Amino acid sequence: MMLPPTPRVLFVRQLVSAIRRDSPAGRVVVAVDGGRIGGTGFADDLAAVFREAGADTFRASLAGFHTSRAYRTRLGPETPEGYYRDAYDLVALRRVLLDPFRLGGSAGFQTASFDEARDQPVEARWLTAGPDAVLVVDGEFPLRPALRGDWNASVLLVNVPQTEAYVEDAHPREHATHLVDESDPAQPRWAAR
């Protein structure tokens, strides 16, 4: 199904073309760094344009890989730096999503492992994908050093505020492959490095 040619869709099509130029075949994993809530809509639109282009496309959010409340607060009340360090279960993210997705073939993967609102693991729902599938992952801190090498491409929404600890540790603006200014969501545009 063709999406309506709005300025937003036309921009996202340009972004998909740029990503495909760098990763024309095989499984592709794209991170959208939009803070805690800022990147979901953009990631959804990115996935829709990949689907429009015929790619078997999956969506996940880092929010589906939180750690438990007890773990996050084991050293006391949450602080911004503590949240940055402890909020996400990067081992589970790799074990059930990123590694099996990249493996291809009949390897199953999960798009979430933990429900933050209920503070408990989610029931396993294993998925499989074709050889040229695309995975779009949104969330906070995807360009941290521990994850930086896991993405074929990364999009930083430059207008979204970031945690100071993250900016100091990860320098996301320097490491994102694509910088997008979404100050006007109807007309996103490329941002300067």
VOGU-3710 file (C-alpha; in Angstrom, 3 decimals, decimal comma):
1> mmlpptprvl> 0,000/0,000/0,000  1,357/3,393/-0,965  1,483/5,971/1,786  0,155/9,469/1,035  2,974/11,704/-0,262  3,045/14,123/2,657  6,255/16,062/3,384  6,863/13,688/6,323  6,475/10,549/4,211  8,658/12,001/1,444
11> fvrqlvsair> 11,389/12,775/3,978  11,207/9,304/5,545  11,425/7,766/2,059  14,696/9,681/1,546  15,949/8,307/4,858  15,012/4,731/3,905  16,838/5,188/0,581  19,945/6,379/2,427  19,808/3,415/4,823  19,313/0,969/1,942
21> rdspagrvvv> 22,222/2,508/0,050  24,493/1,549/2,958  22,788/-1,820/3,654  21,222/-2,987/0,375  20,652/-6,632/1,318  20,459/-8,905/4,309  18,948/-8,154/7,660  19,057/-4,522/8,711  18,710/-3,164/12,251  17,933/0,550/12,645
31> avdggriggt> 17,889/2,466/15,935  15,808/5,607/16,440  17,106/7,680/19,340  14,220/9,837/20,430  14,450/9,777/24,188  11,859/8,110/26,353  8,827/9,114/24,292  10,026/11,144/21,329  11,057/8,463/18,864  8,129/6,063/18,775
41> gfaddlaavf> 6,085/7,909/16,157  9,100/8,484/13,941  10,142/4,821/14,261  6,597/3,714/13,389  6,680/5,896/10,273  10,126/4,601/9,340  8,859/1,018/9,643  5,790/1,890/7,529  7,991/3,241/4,732  10,222/0,144/4,837
51> reagadtfra> 7,030/-1,960/4,546  5,817/0,228/1,678  9,101/-0,603/-0,083  8,353/-4,313/0,345  10,590/-5,126/3,318  9,502/-7,631/5,953  9,640/-5,120/8,828  9,465/-5,515/12,597  9,208/-2,937/15,393  10,613/-3,046/18,885
61> slagfhtsra> 11,298/-0,541/21,609  14,017/-0,463/24,202  11,140/0,098/26,643  10,371/-3,608/26,177  13,757/-4,434/27,716  13,612/-2,584/31,005  15,079/-4,011/34,170  12,881/-4,536/37,216  12,056/-1,665/39,535  13,864/-3,518/42,338
71> yrtrlgpetp> 17,047/-3,711/40,251  16,890/-0,050/39,205  16,500/1,126/42,806  18,815/-1,362/44,541  21,286/1,434/45,354  18,614/3,926/46,416  16,166/6,211/44,629  16,552/6,542/40,881  18,826/9,298/39,667  19,276/10,327/36,021
81> egyyrdaydl> 22,747/8,757/35,942  21,562/5,606/37,721  18,651/5,344/35,303  21,026/5,649/32,359  23,253/2,896/33,753  20,610/0,463/35,043  17,249/1,003/33,305  17,704/-1,454/30,439  18,595/-5,133/30,312  21,123/-5,075/27,490
91> valrrvlldp> 21,890/-8,781/27,932  18,242/-9,702/27,290  18,053/-7,228/24,394  20,907/-9,026/22,662  19,935/-12,551/23,715  16,293/-12,527/22,583  16,178/-9,790/19,923  19,352/-8,495/18,296  21,485/-11,648/18,087  18,748/-14,022/16,873
101> frlggsagfq> 17,388/-11,412/14,446  20,835/-10,992/12,890  21,336/-14,767/12,803  18,573/-15,097/10,240  17,275/-18,422/9,013  14,711/-19,968/11,300  16,115/-18,379/14,470  13,276/-16,969/16,539  13,431/-13,560/18,201  11,286/-11,590/20,641
111> tasfdeardq> 10,484/-7,886/20,369  10,143/-7,466/24,161  11,173/-9,249/27,344  9,878/-7,049/30,173  6,742/-5,028/30,912  7,851/-1,959/32,852  4,317/-0,925/33,861  3,575/-4,336/35,391  7,194/-4,730/36,539  7,415/-8,303/35,302
121> pvearwltag> 8,671/-10,324/32,341  6,400/-10,666/29,323  5,246/-13,999/28,000  7,626/-15,156/25,286  6,285/-14,606/21,765  8,822/-15,862/19,240  8,859/-14,483/15,701  10,804/-15,353/12,560  11,606/-13,228/9,520  12,806/-13,435/5,952
131> pdavlvvdge> 16,437/-13,007/4,881  16,149/-9,288/4,048  13,995/-8,271/7,018  14,279/-4,907/8,744  14,083/-4,287/12,485  13,388/-0,737/13,683  14,101/-0,173/17,392  13,269/3,075/19,166  14,044/4,269/22,650  16,420/5,948/25,012
141> fplrpalrgd> 20,164/5,554/24,855  20,597/3,317/21,783  23,879/5,025/20,898  25,541/4,253/24,221  28,941/2,630/23,718  27,626/-0,806/24,717  25,047/-0,805/21,881  26,603/1,411/19,241  27,902/-1,485/17,137  24,568/-3,308/17,101
151> wnasvllvnv> 22,901/-1,052/14,521  23,346/-0,953/10,746  22,005/2,600/10,909  20,916/5,000/13,614  18,700/8,069/13,585  19,054/10,759/16,233  16,105/13,114/16,639  18,130/16,187/17,558  15,221/18,212/18,959  14,529/15,704/21,769
161> pqteayveda> 16,190/16,472/25,130  18,713/13,853/26,265  19,922/12,833/29,717  23,193/14,570/30,597  24,862/11,301/31,635  24,001/9,821/28,218  25,312/12,803/26,258  28,571/12,849/28,250  29,122/9,099/27,903  27,808/8,388/24,413
171> hprehathlv> 28,085/11,612/22,387  25,060/10,498/20,343  25,195/13,392/17,883  28,693/12,326/16,836  27,811/8,655/16,420  24,363/8,676/14,795  24,470/7,871/11,100  21,512/10,206/10,405  20,550/13,417/12,233  16,922/14,505/11,948
181> desdpaqprw> 15,250/17,663/13,223  11,642/16,853/13,979  10,758/20,207/15,583  7,907/20,336/13,078  6,696/16,713/12,966  4,801/17,337/9,724  8,015/18,419/8,003  11,102/16,739/9,450  14,409/17,767/7,927  18,063/16,805/7,988
191> aar> 20,029/18,358/10,833  23,600/19,555/10,684  26,253/17,545/12,484
//
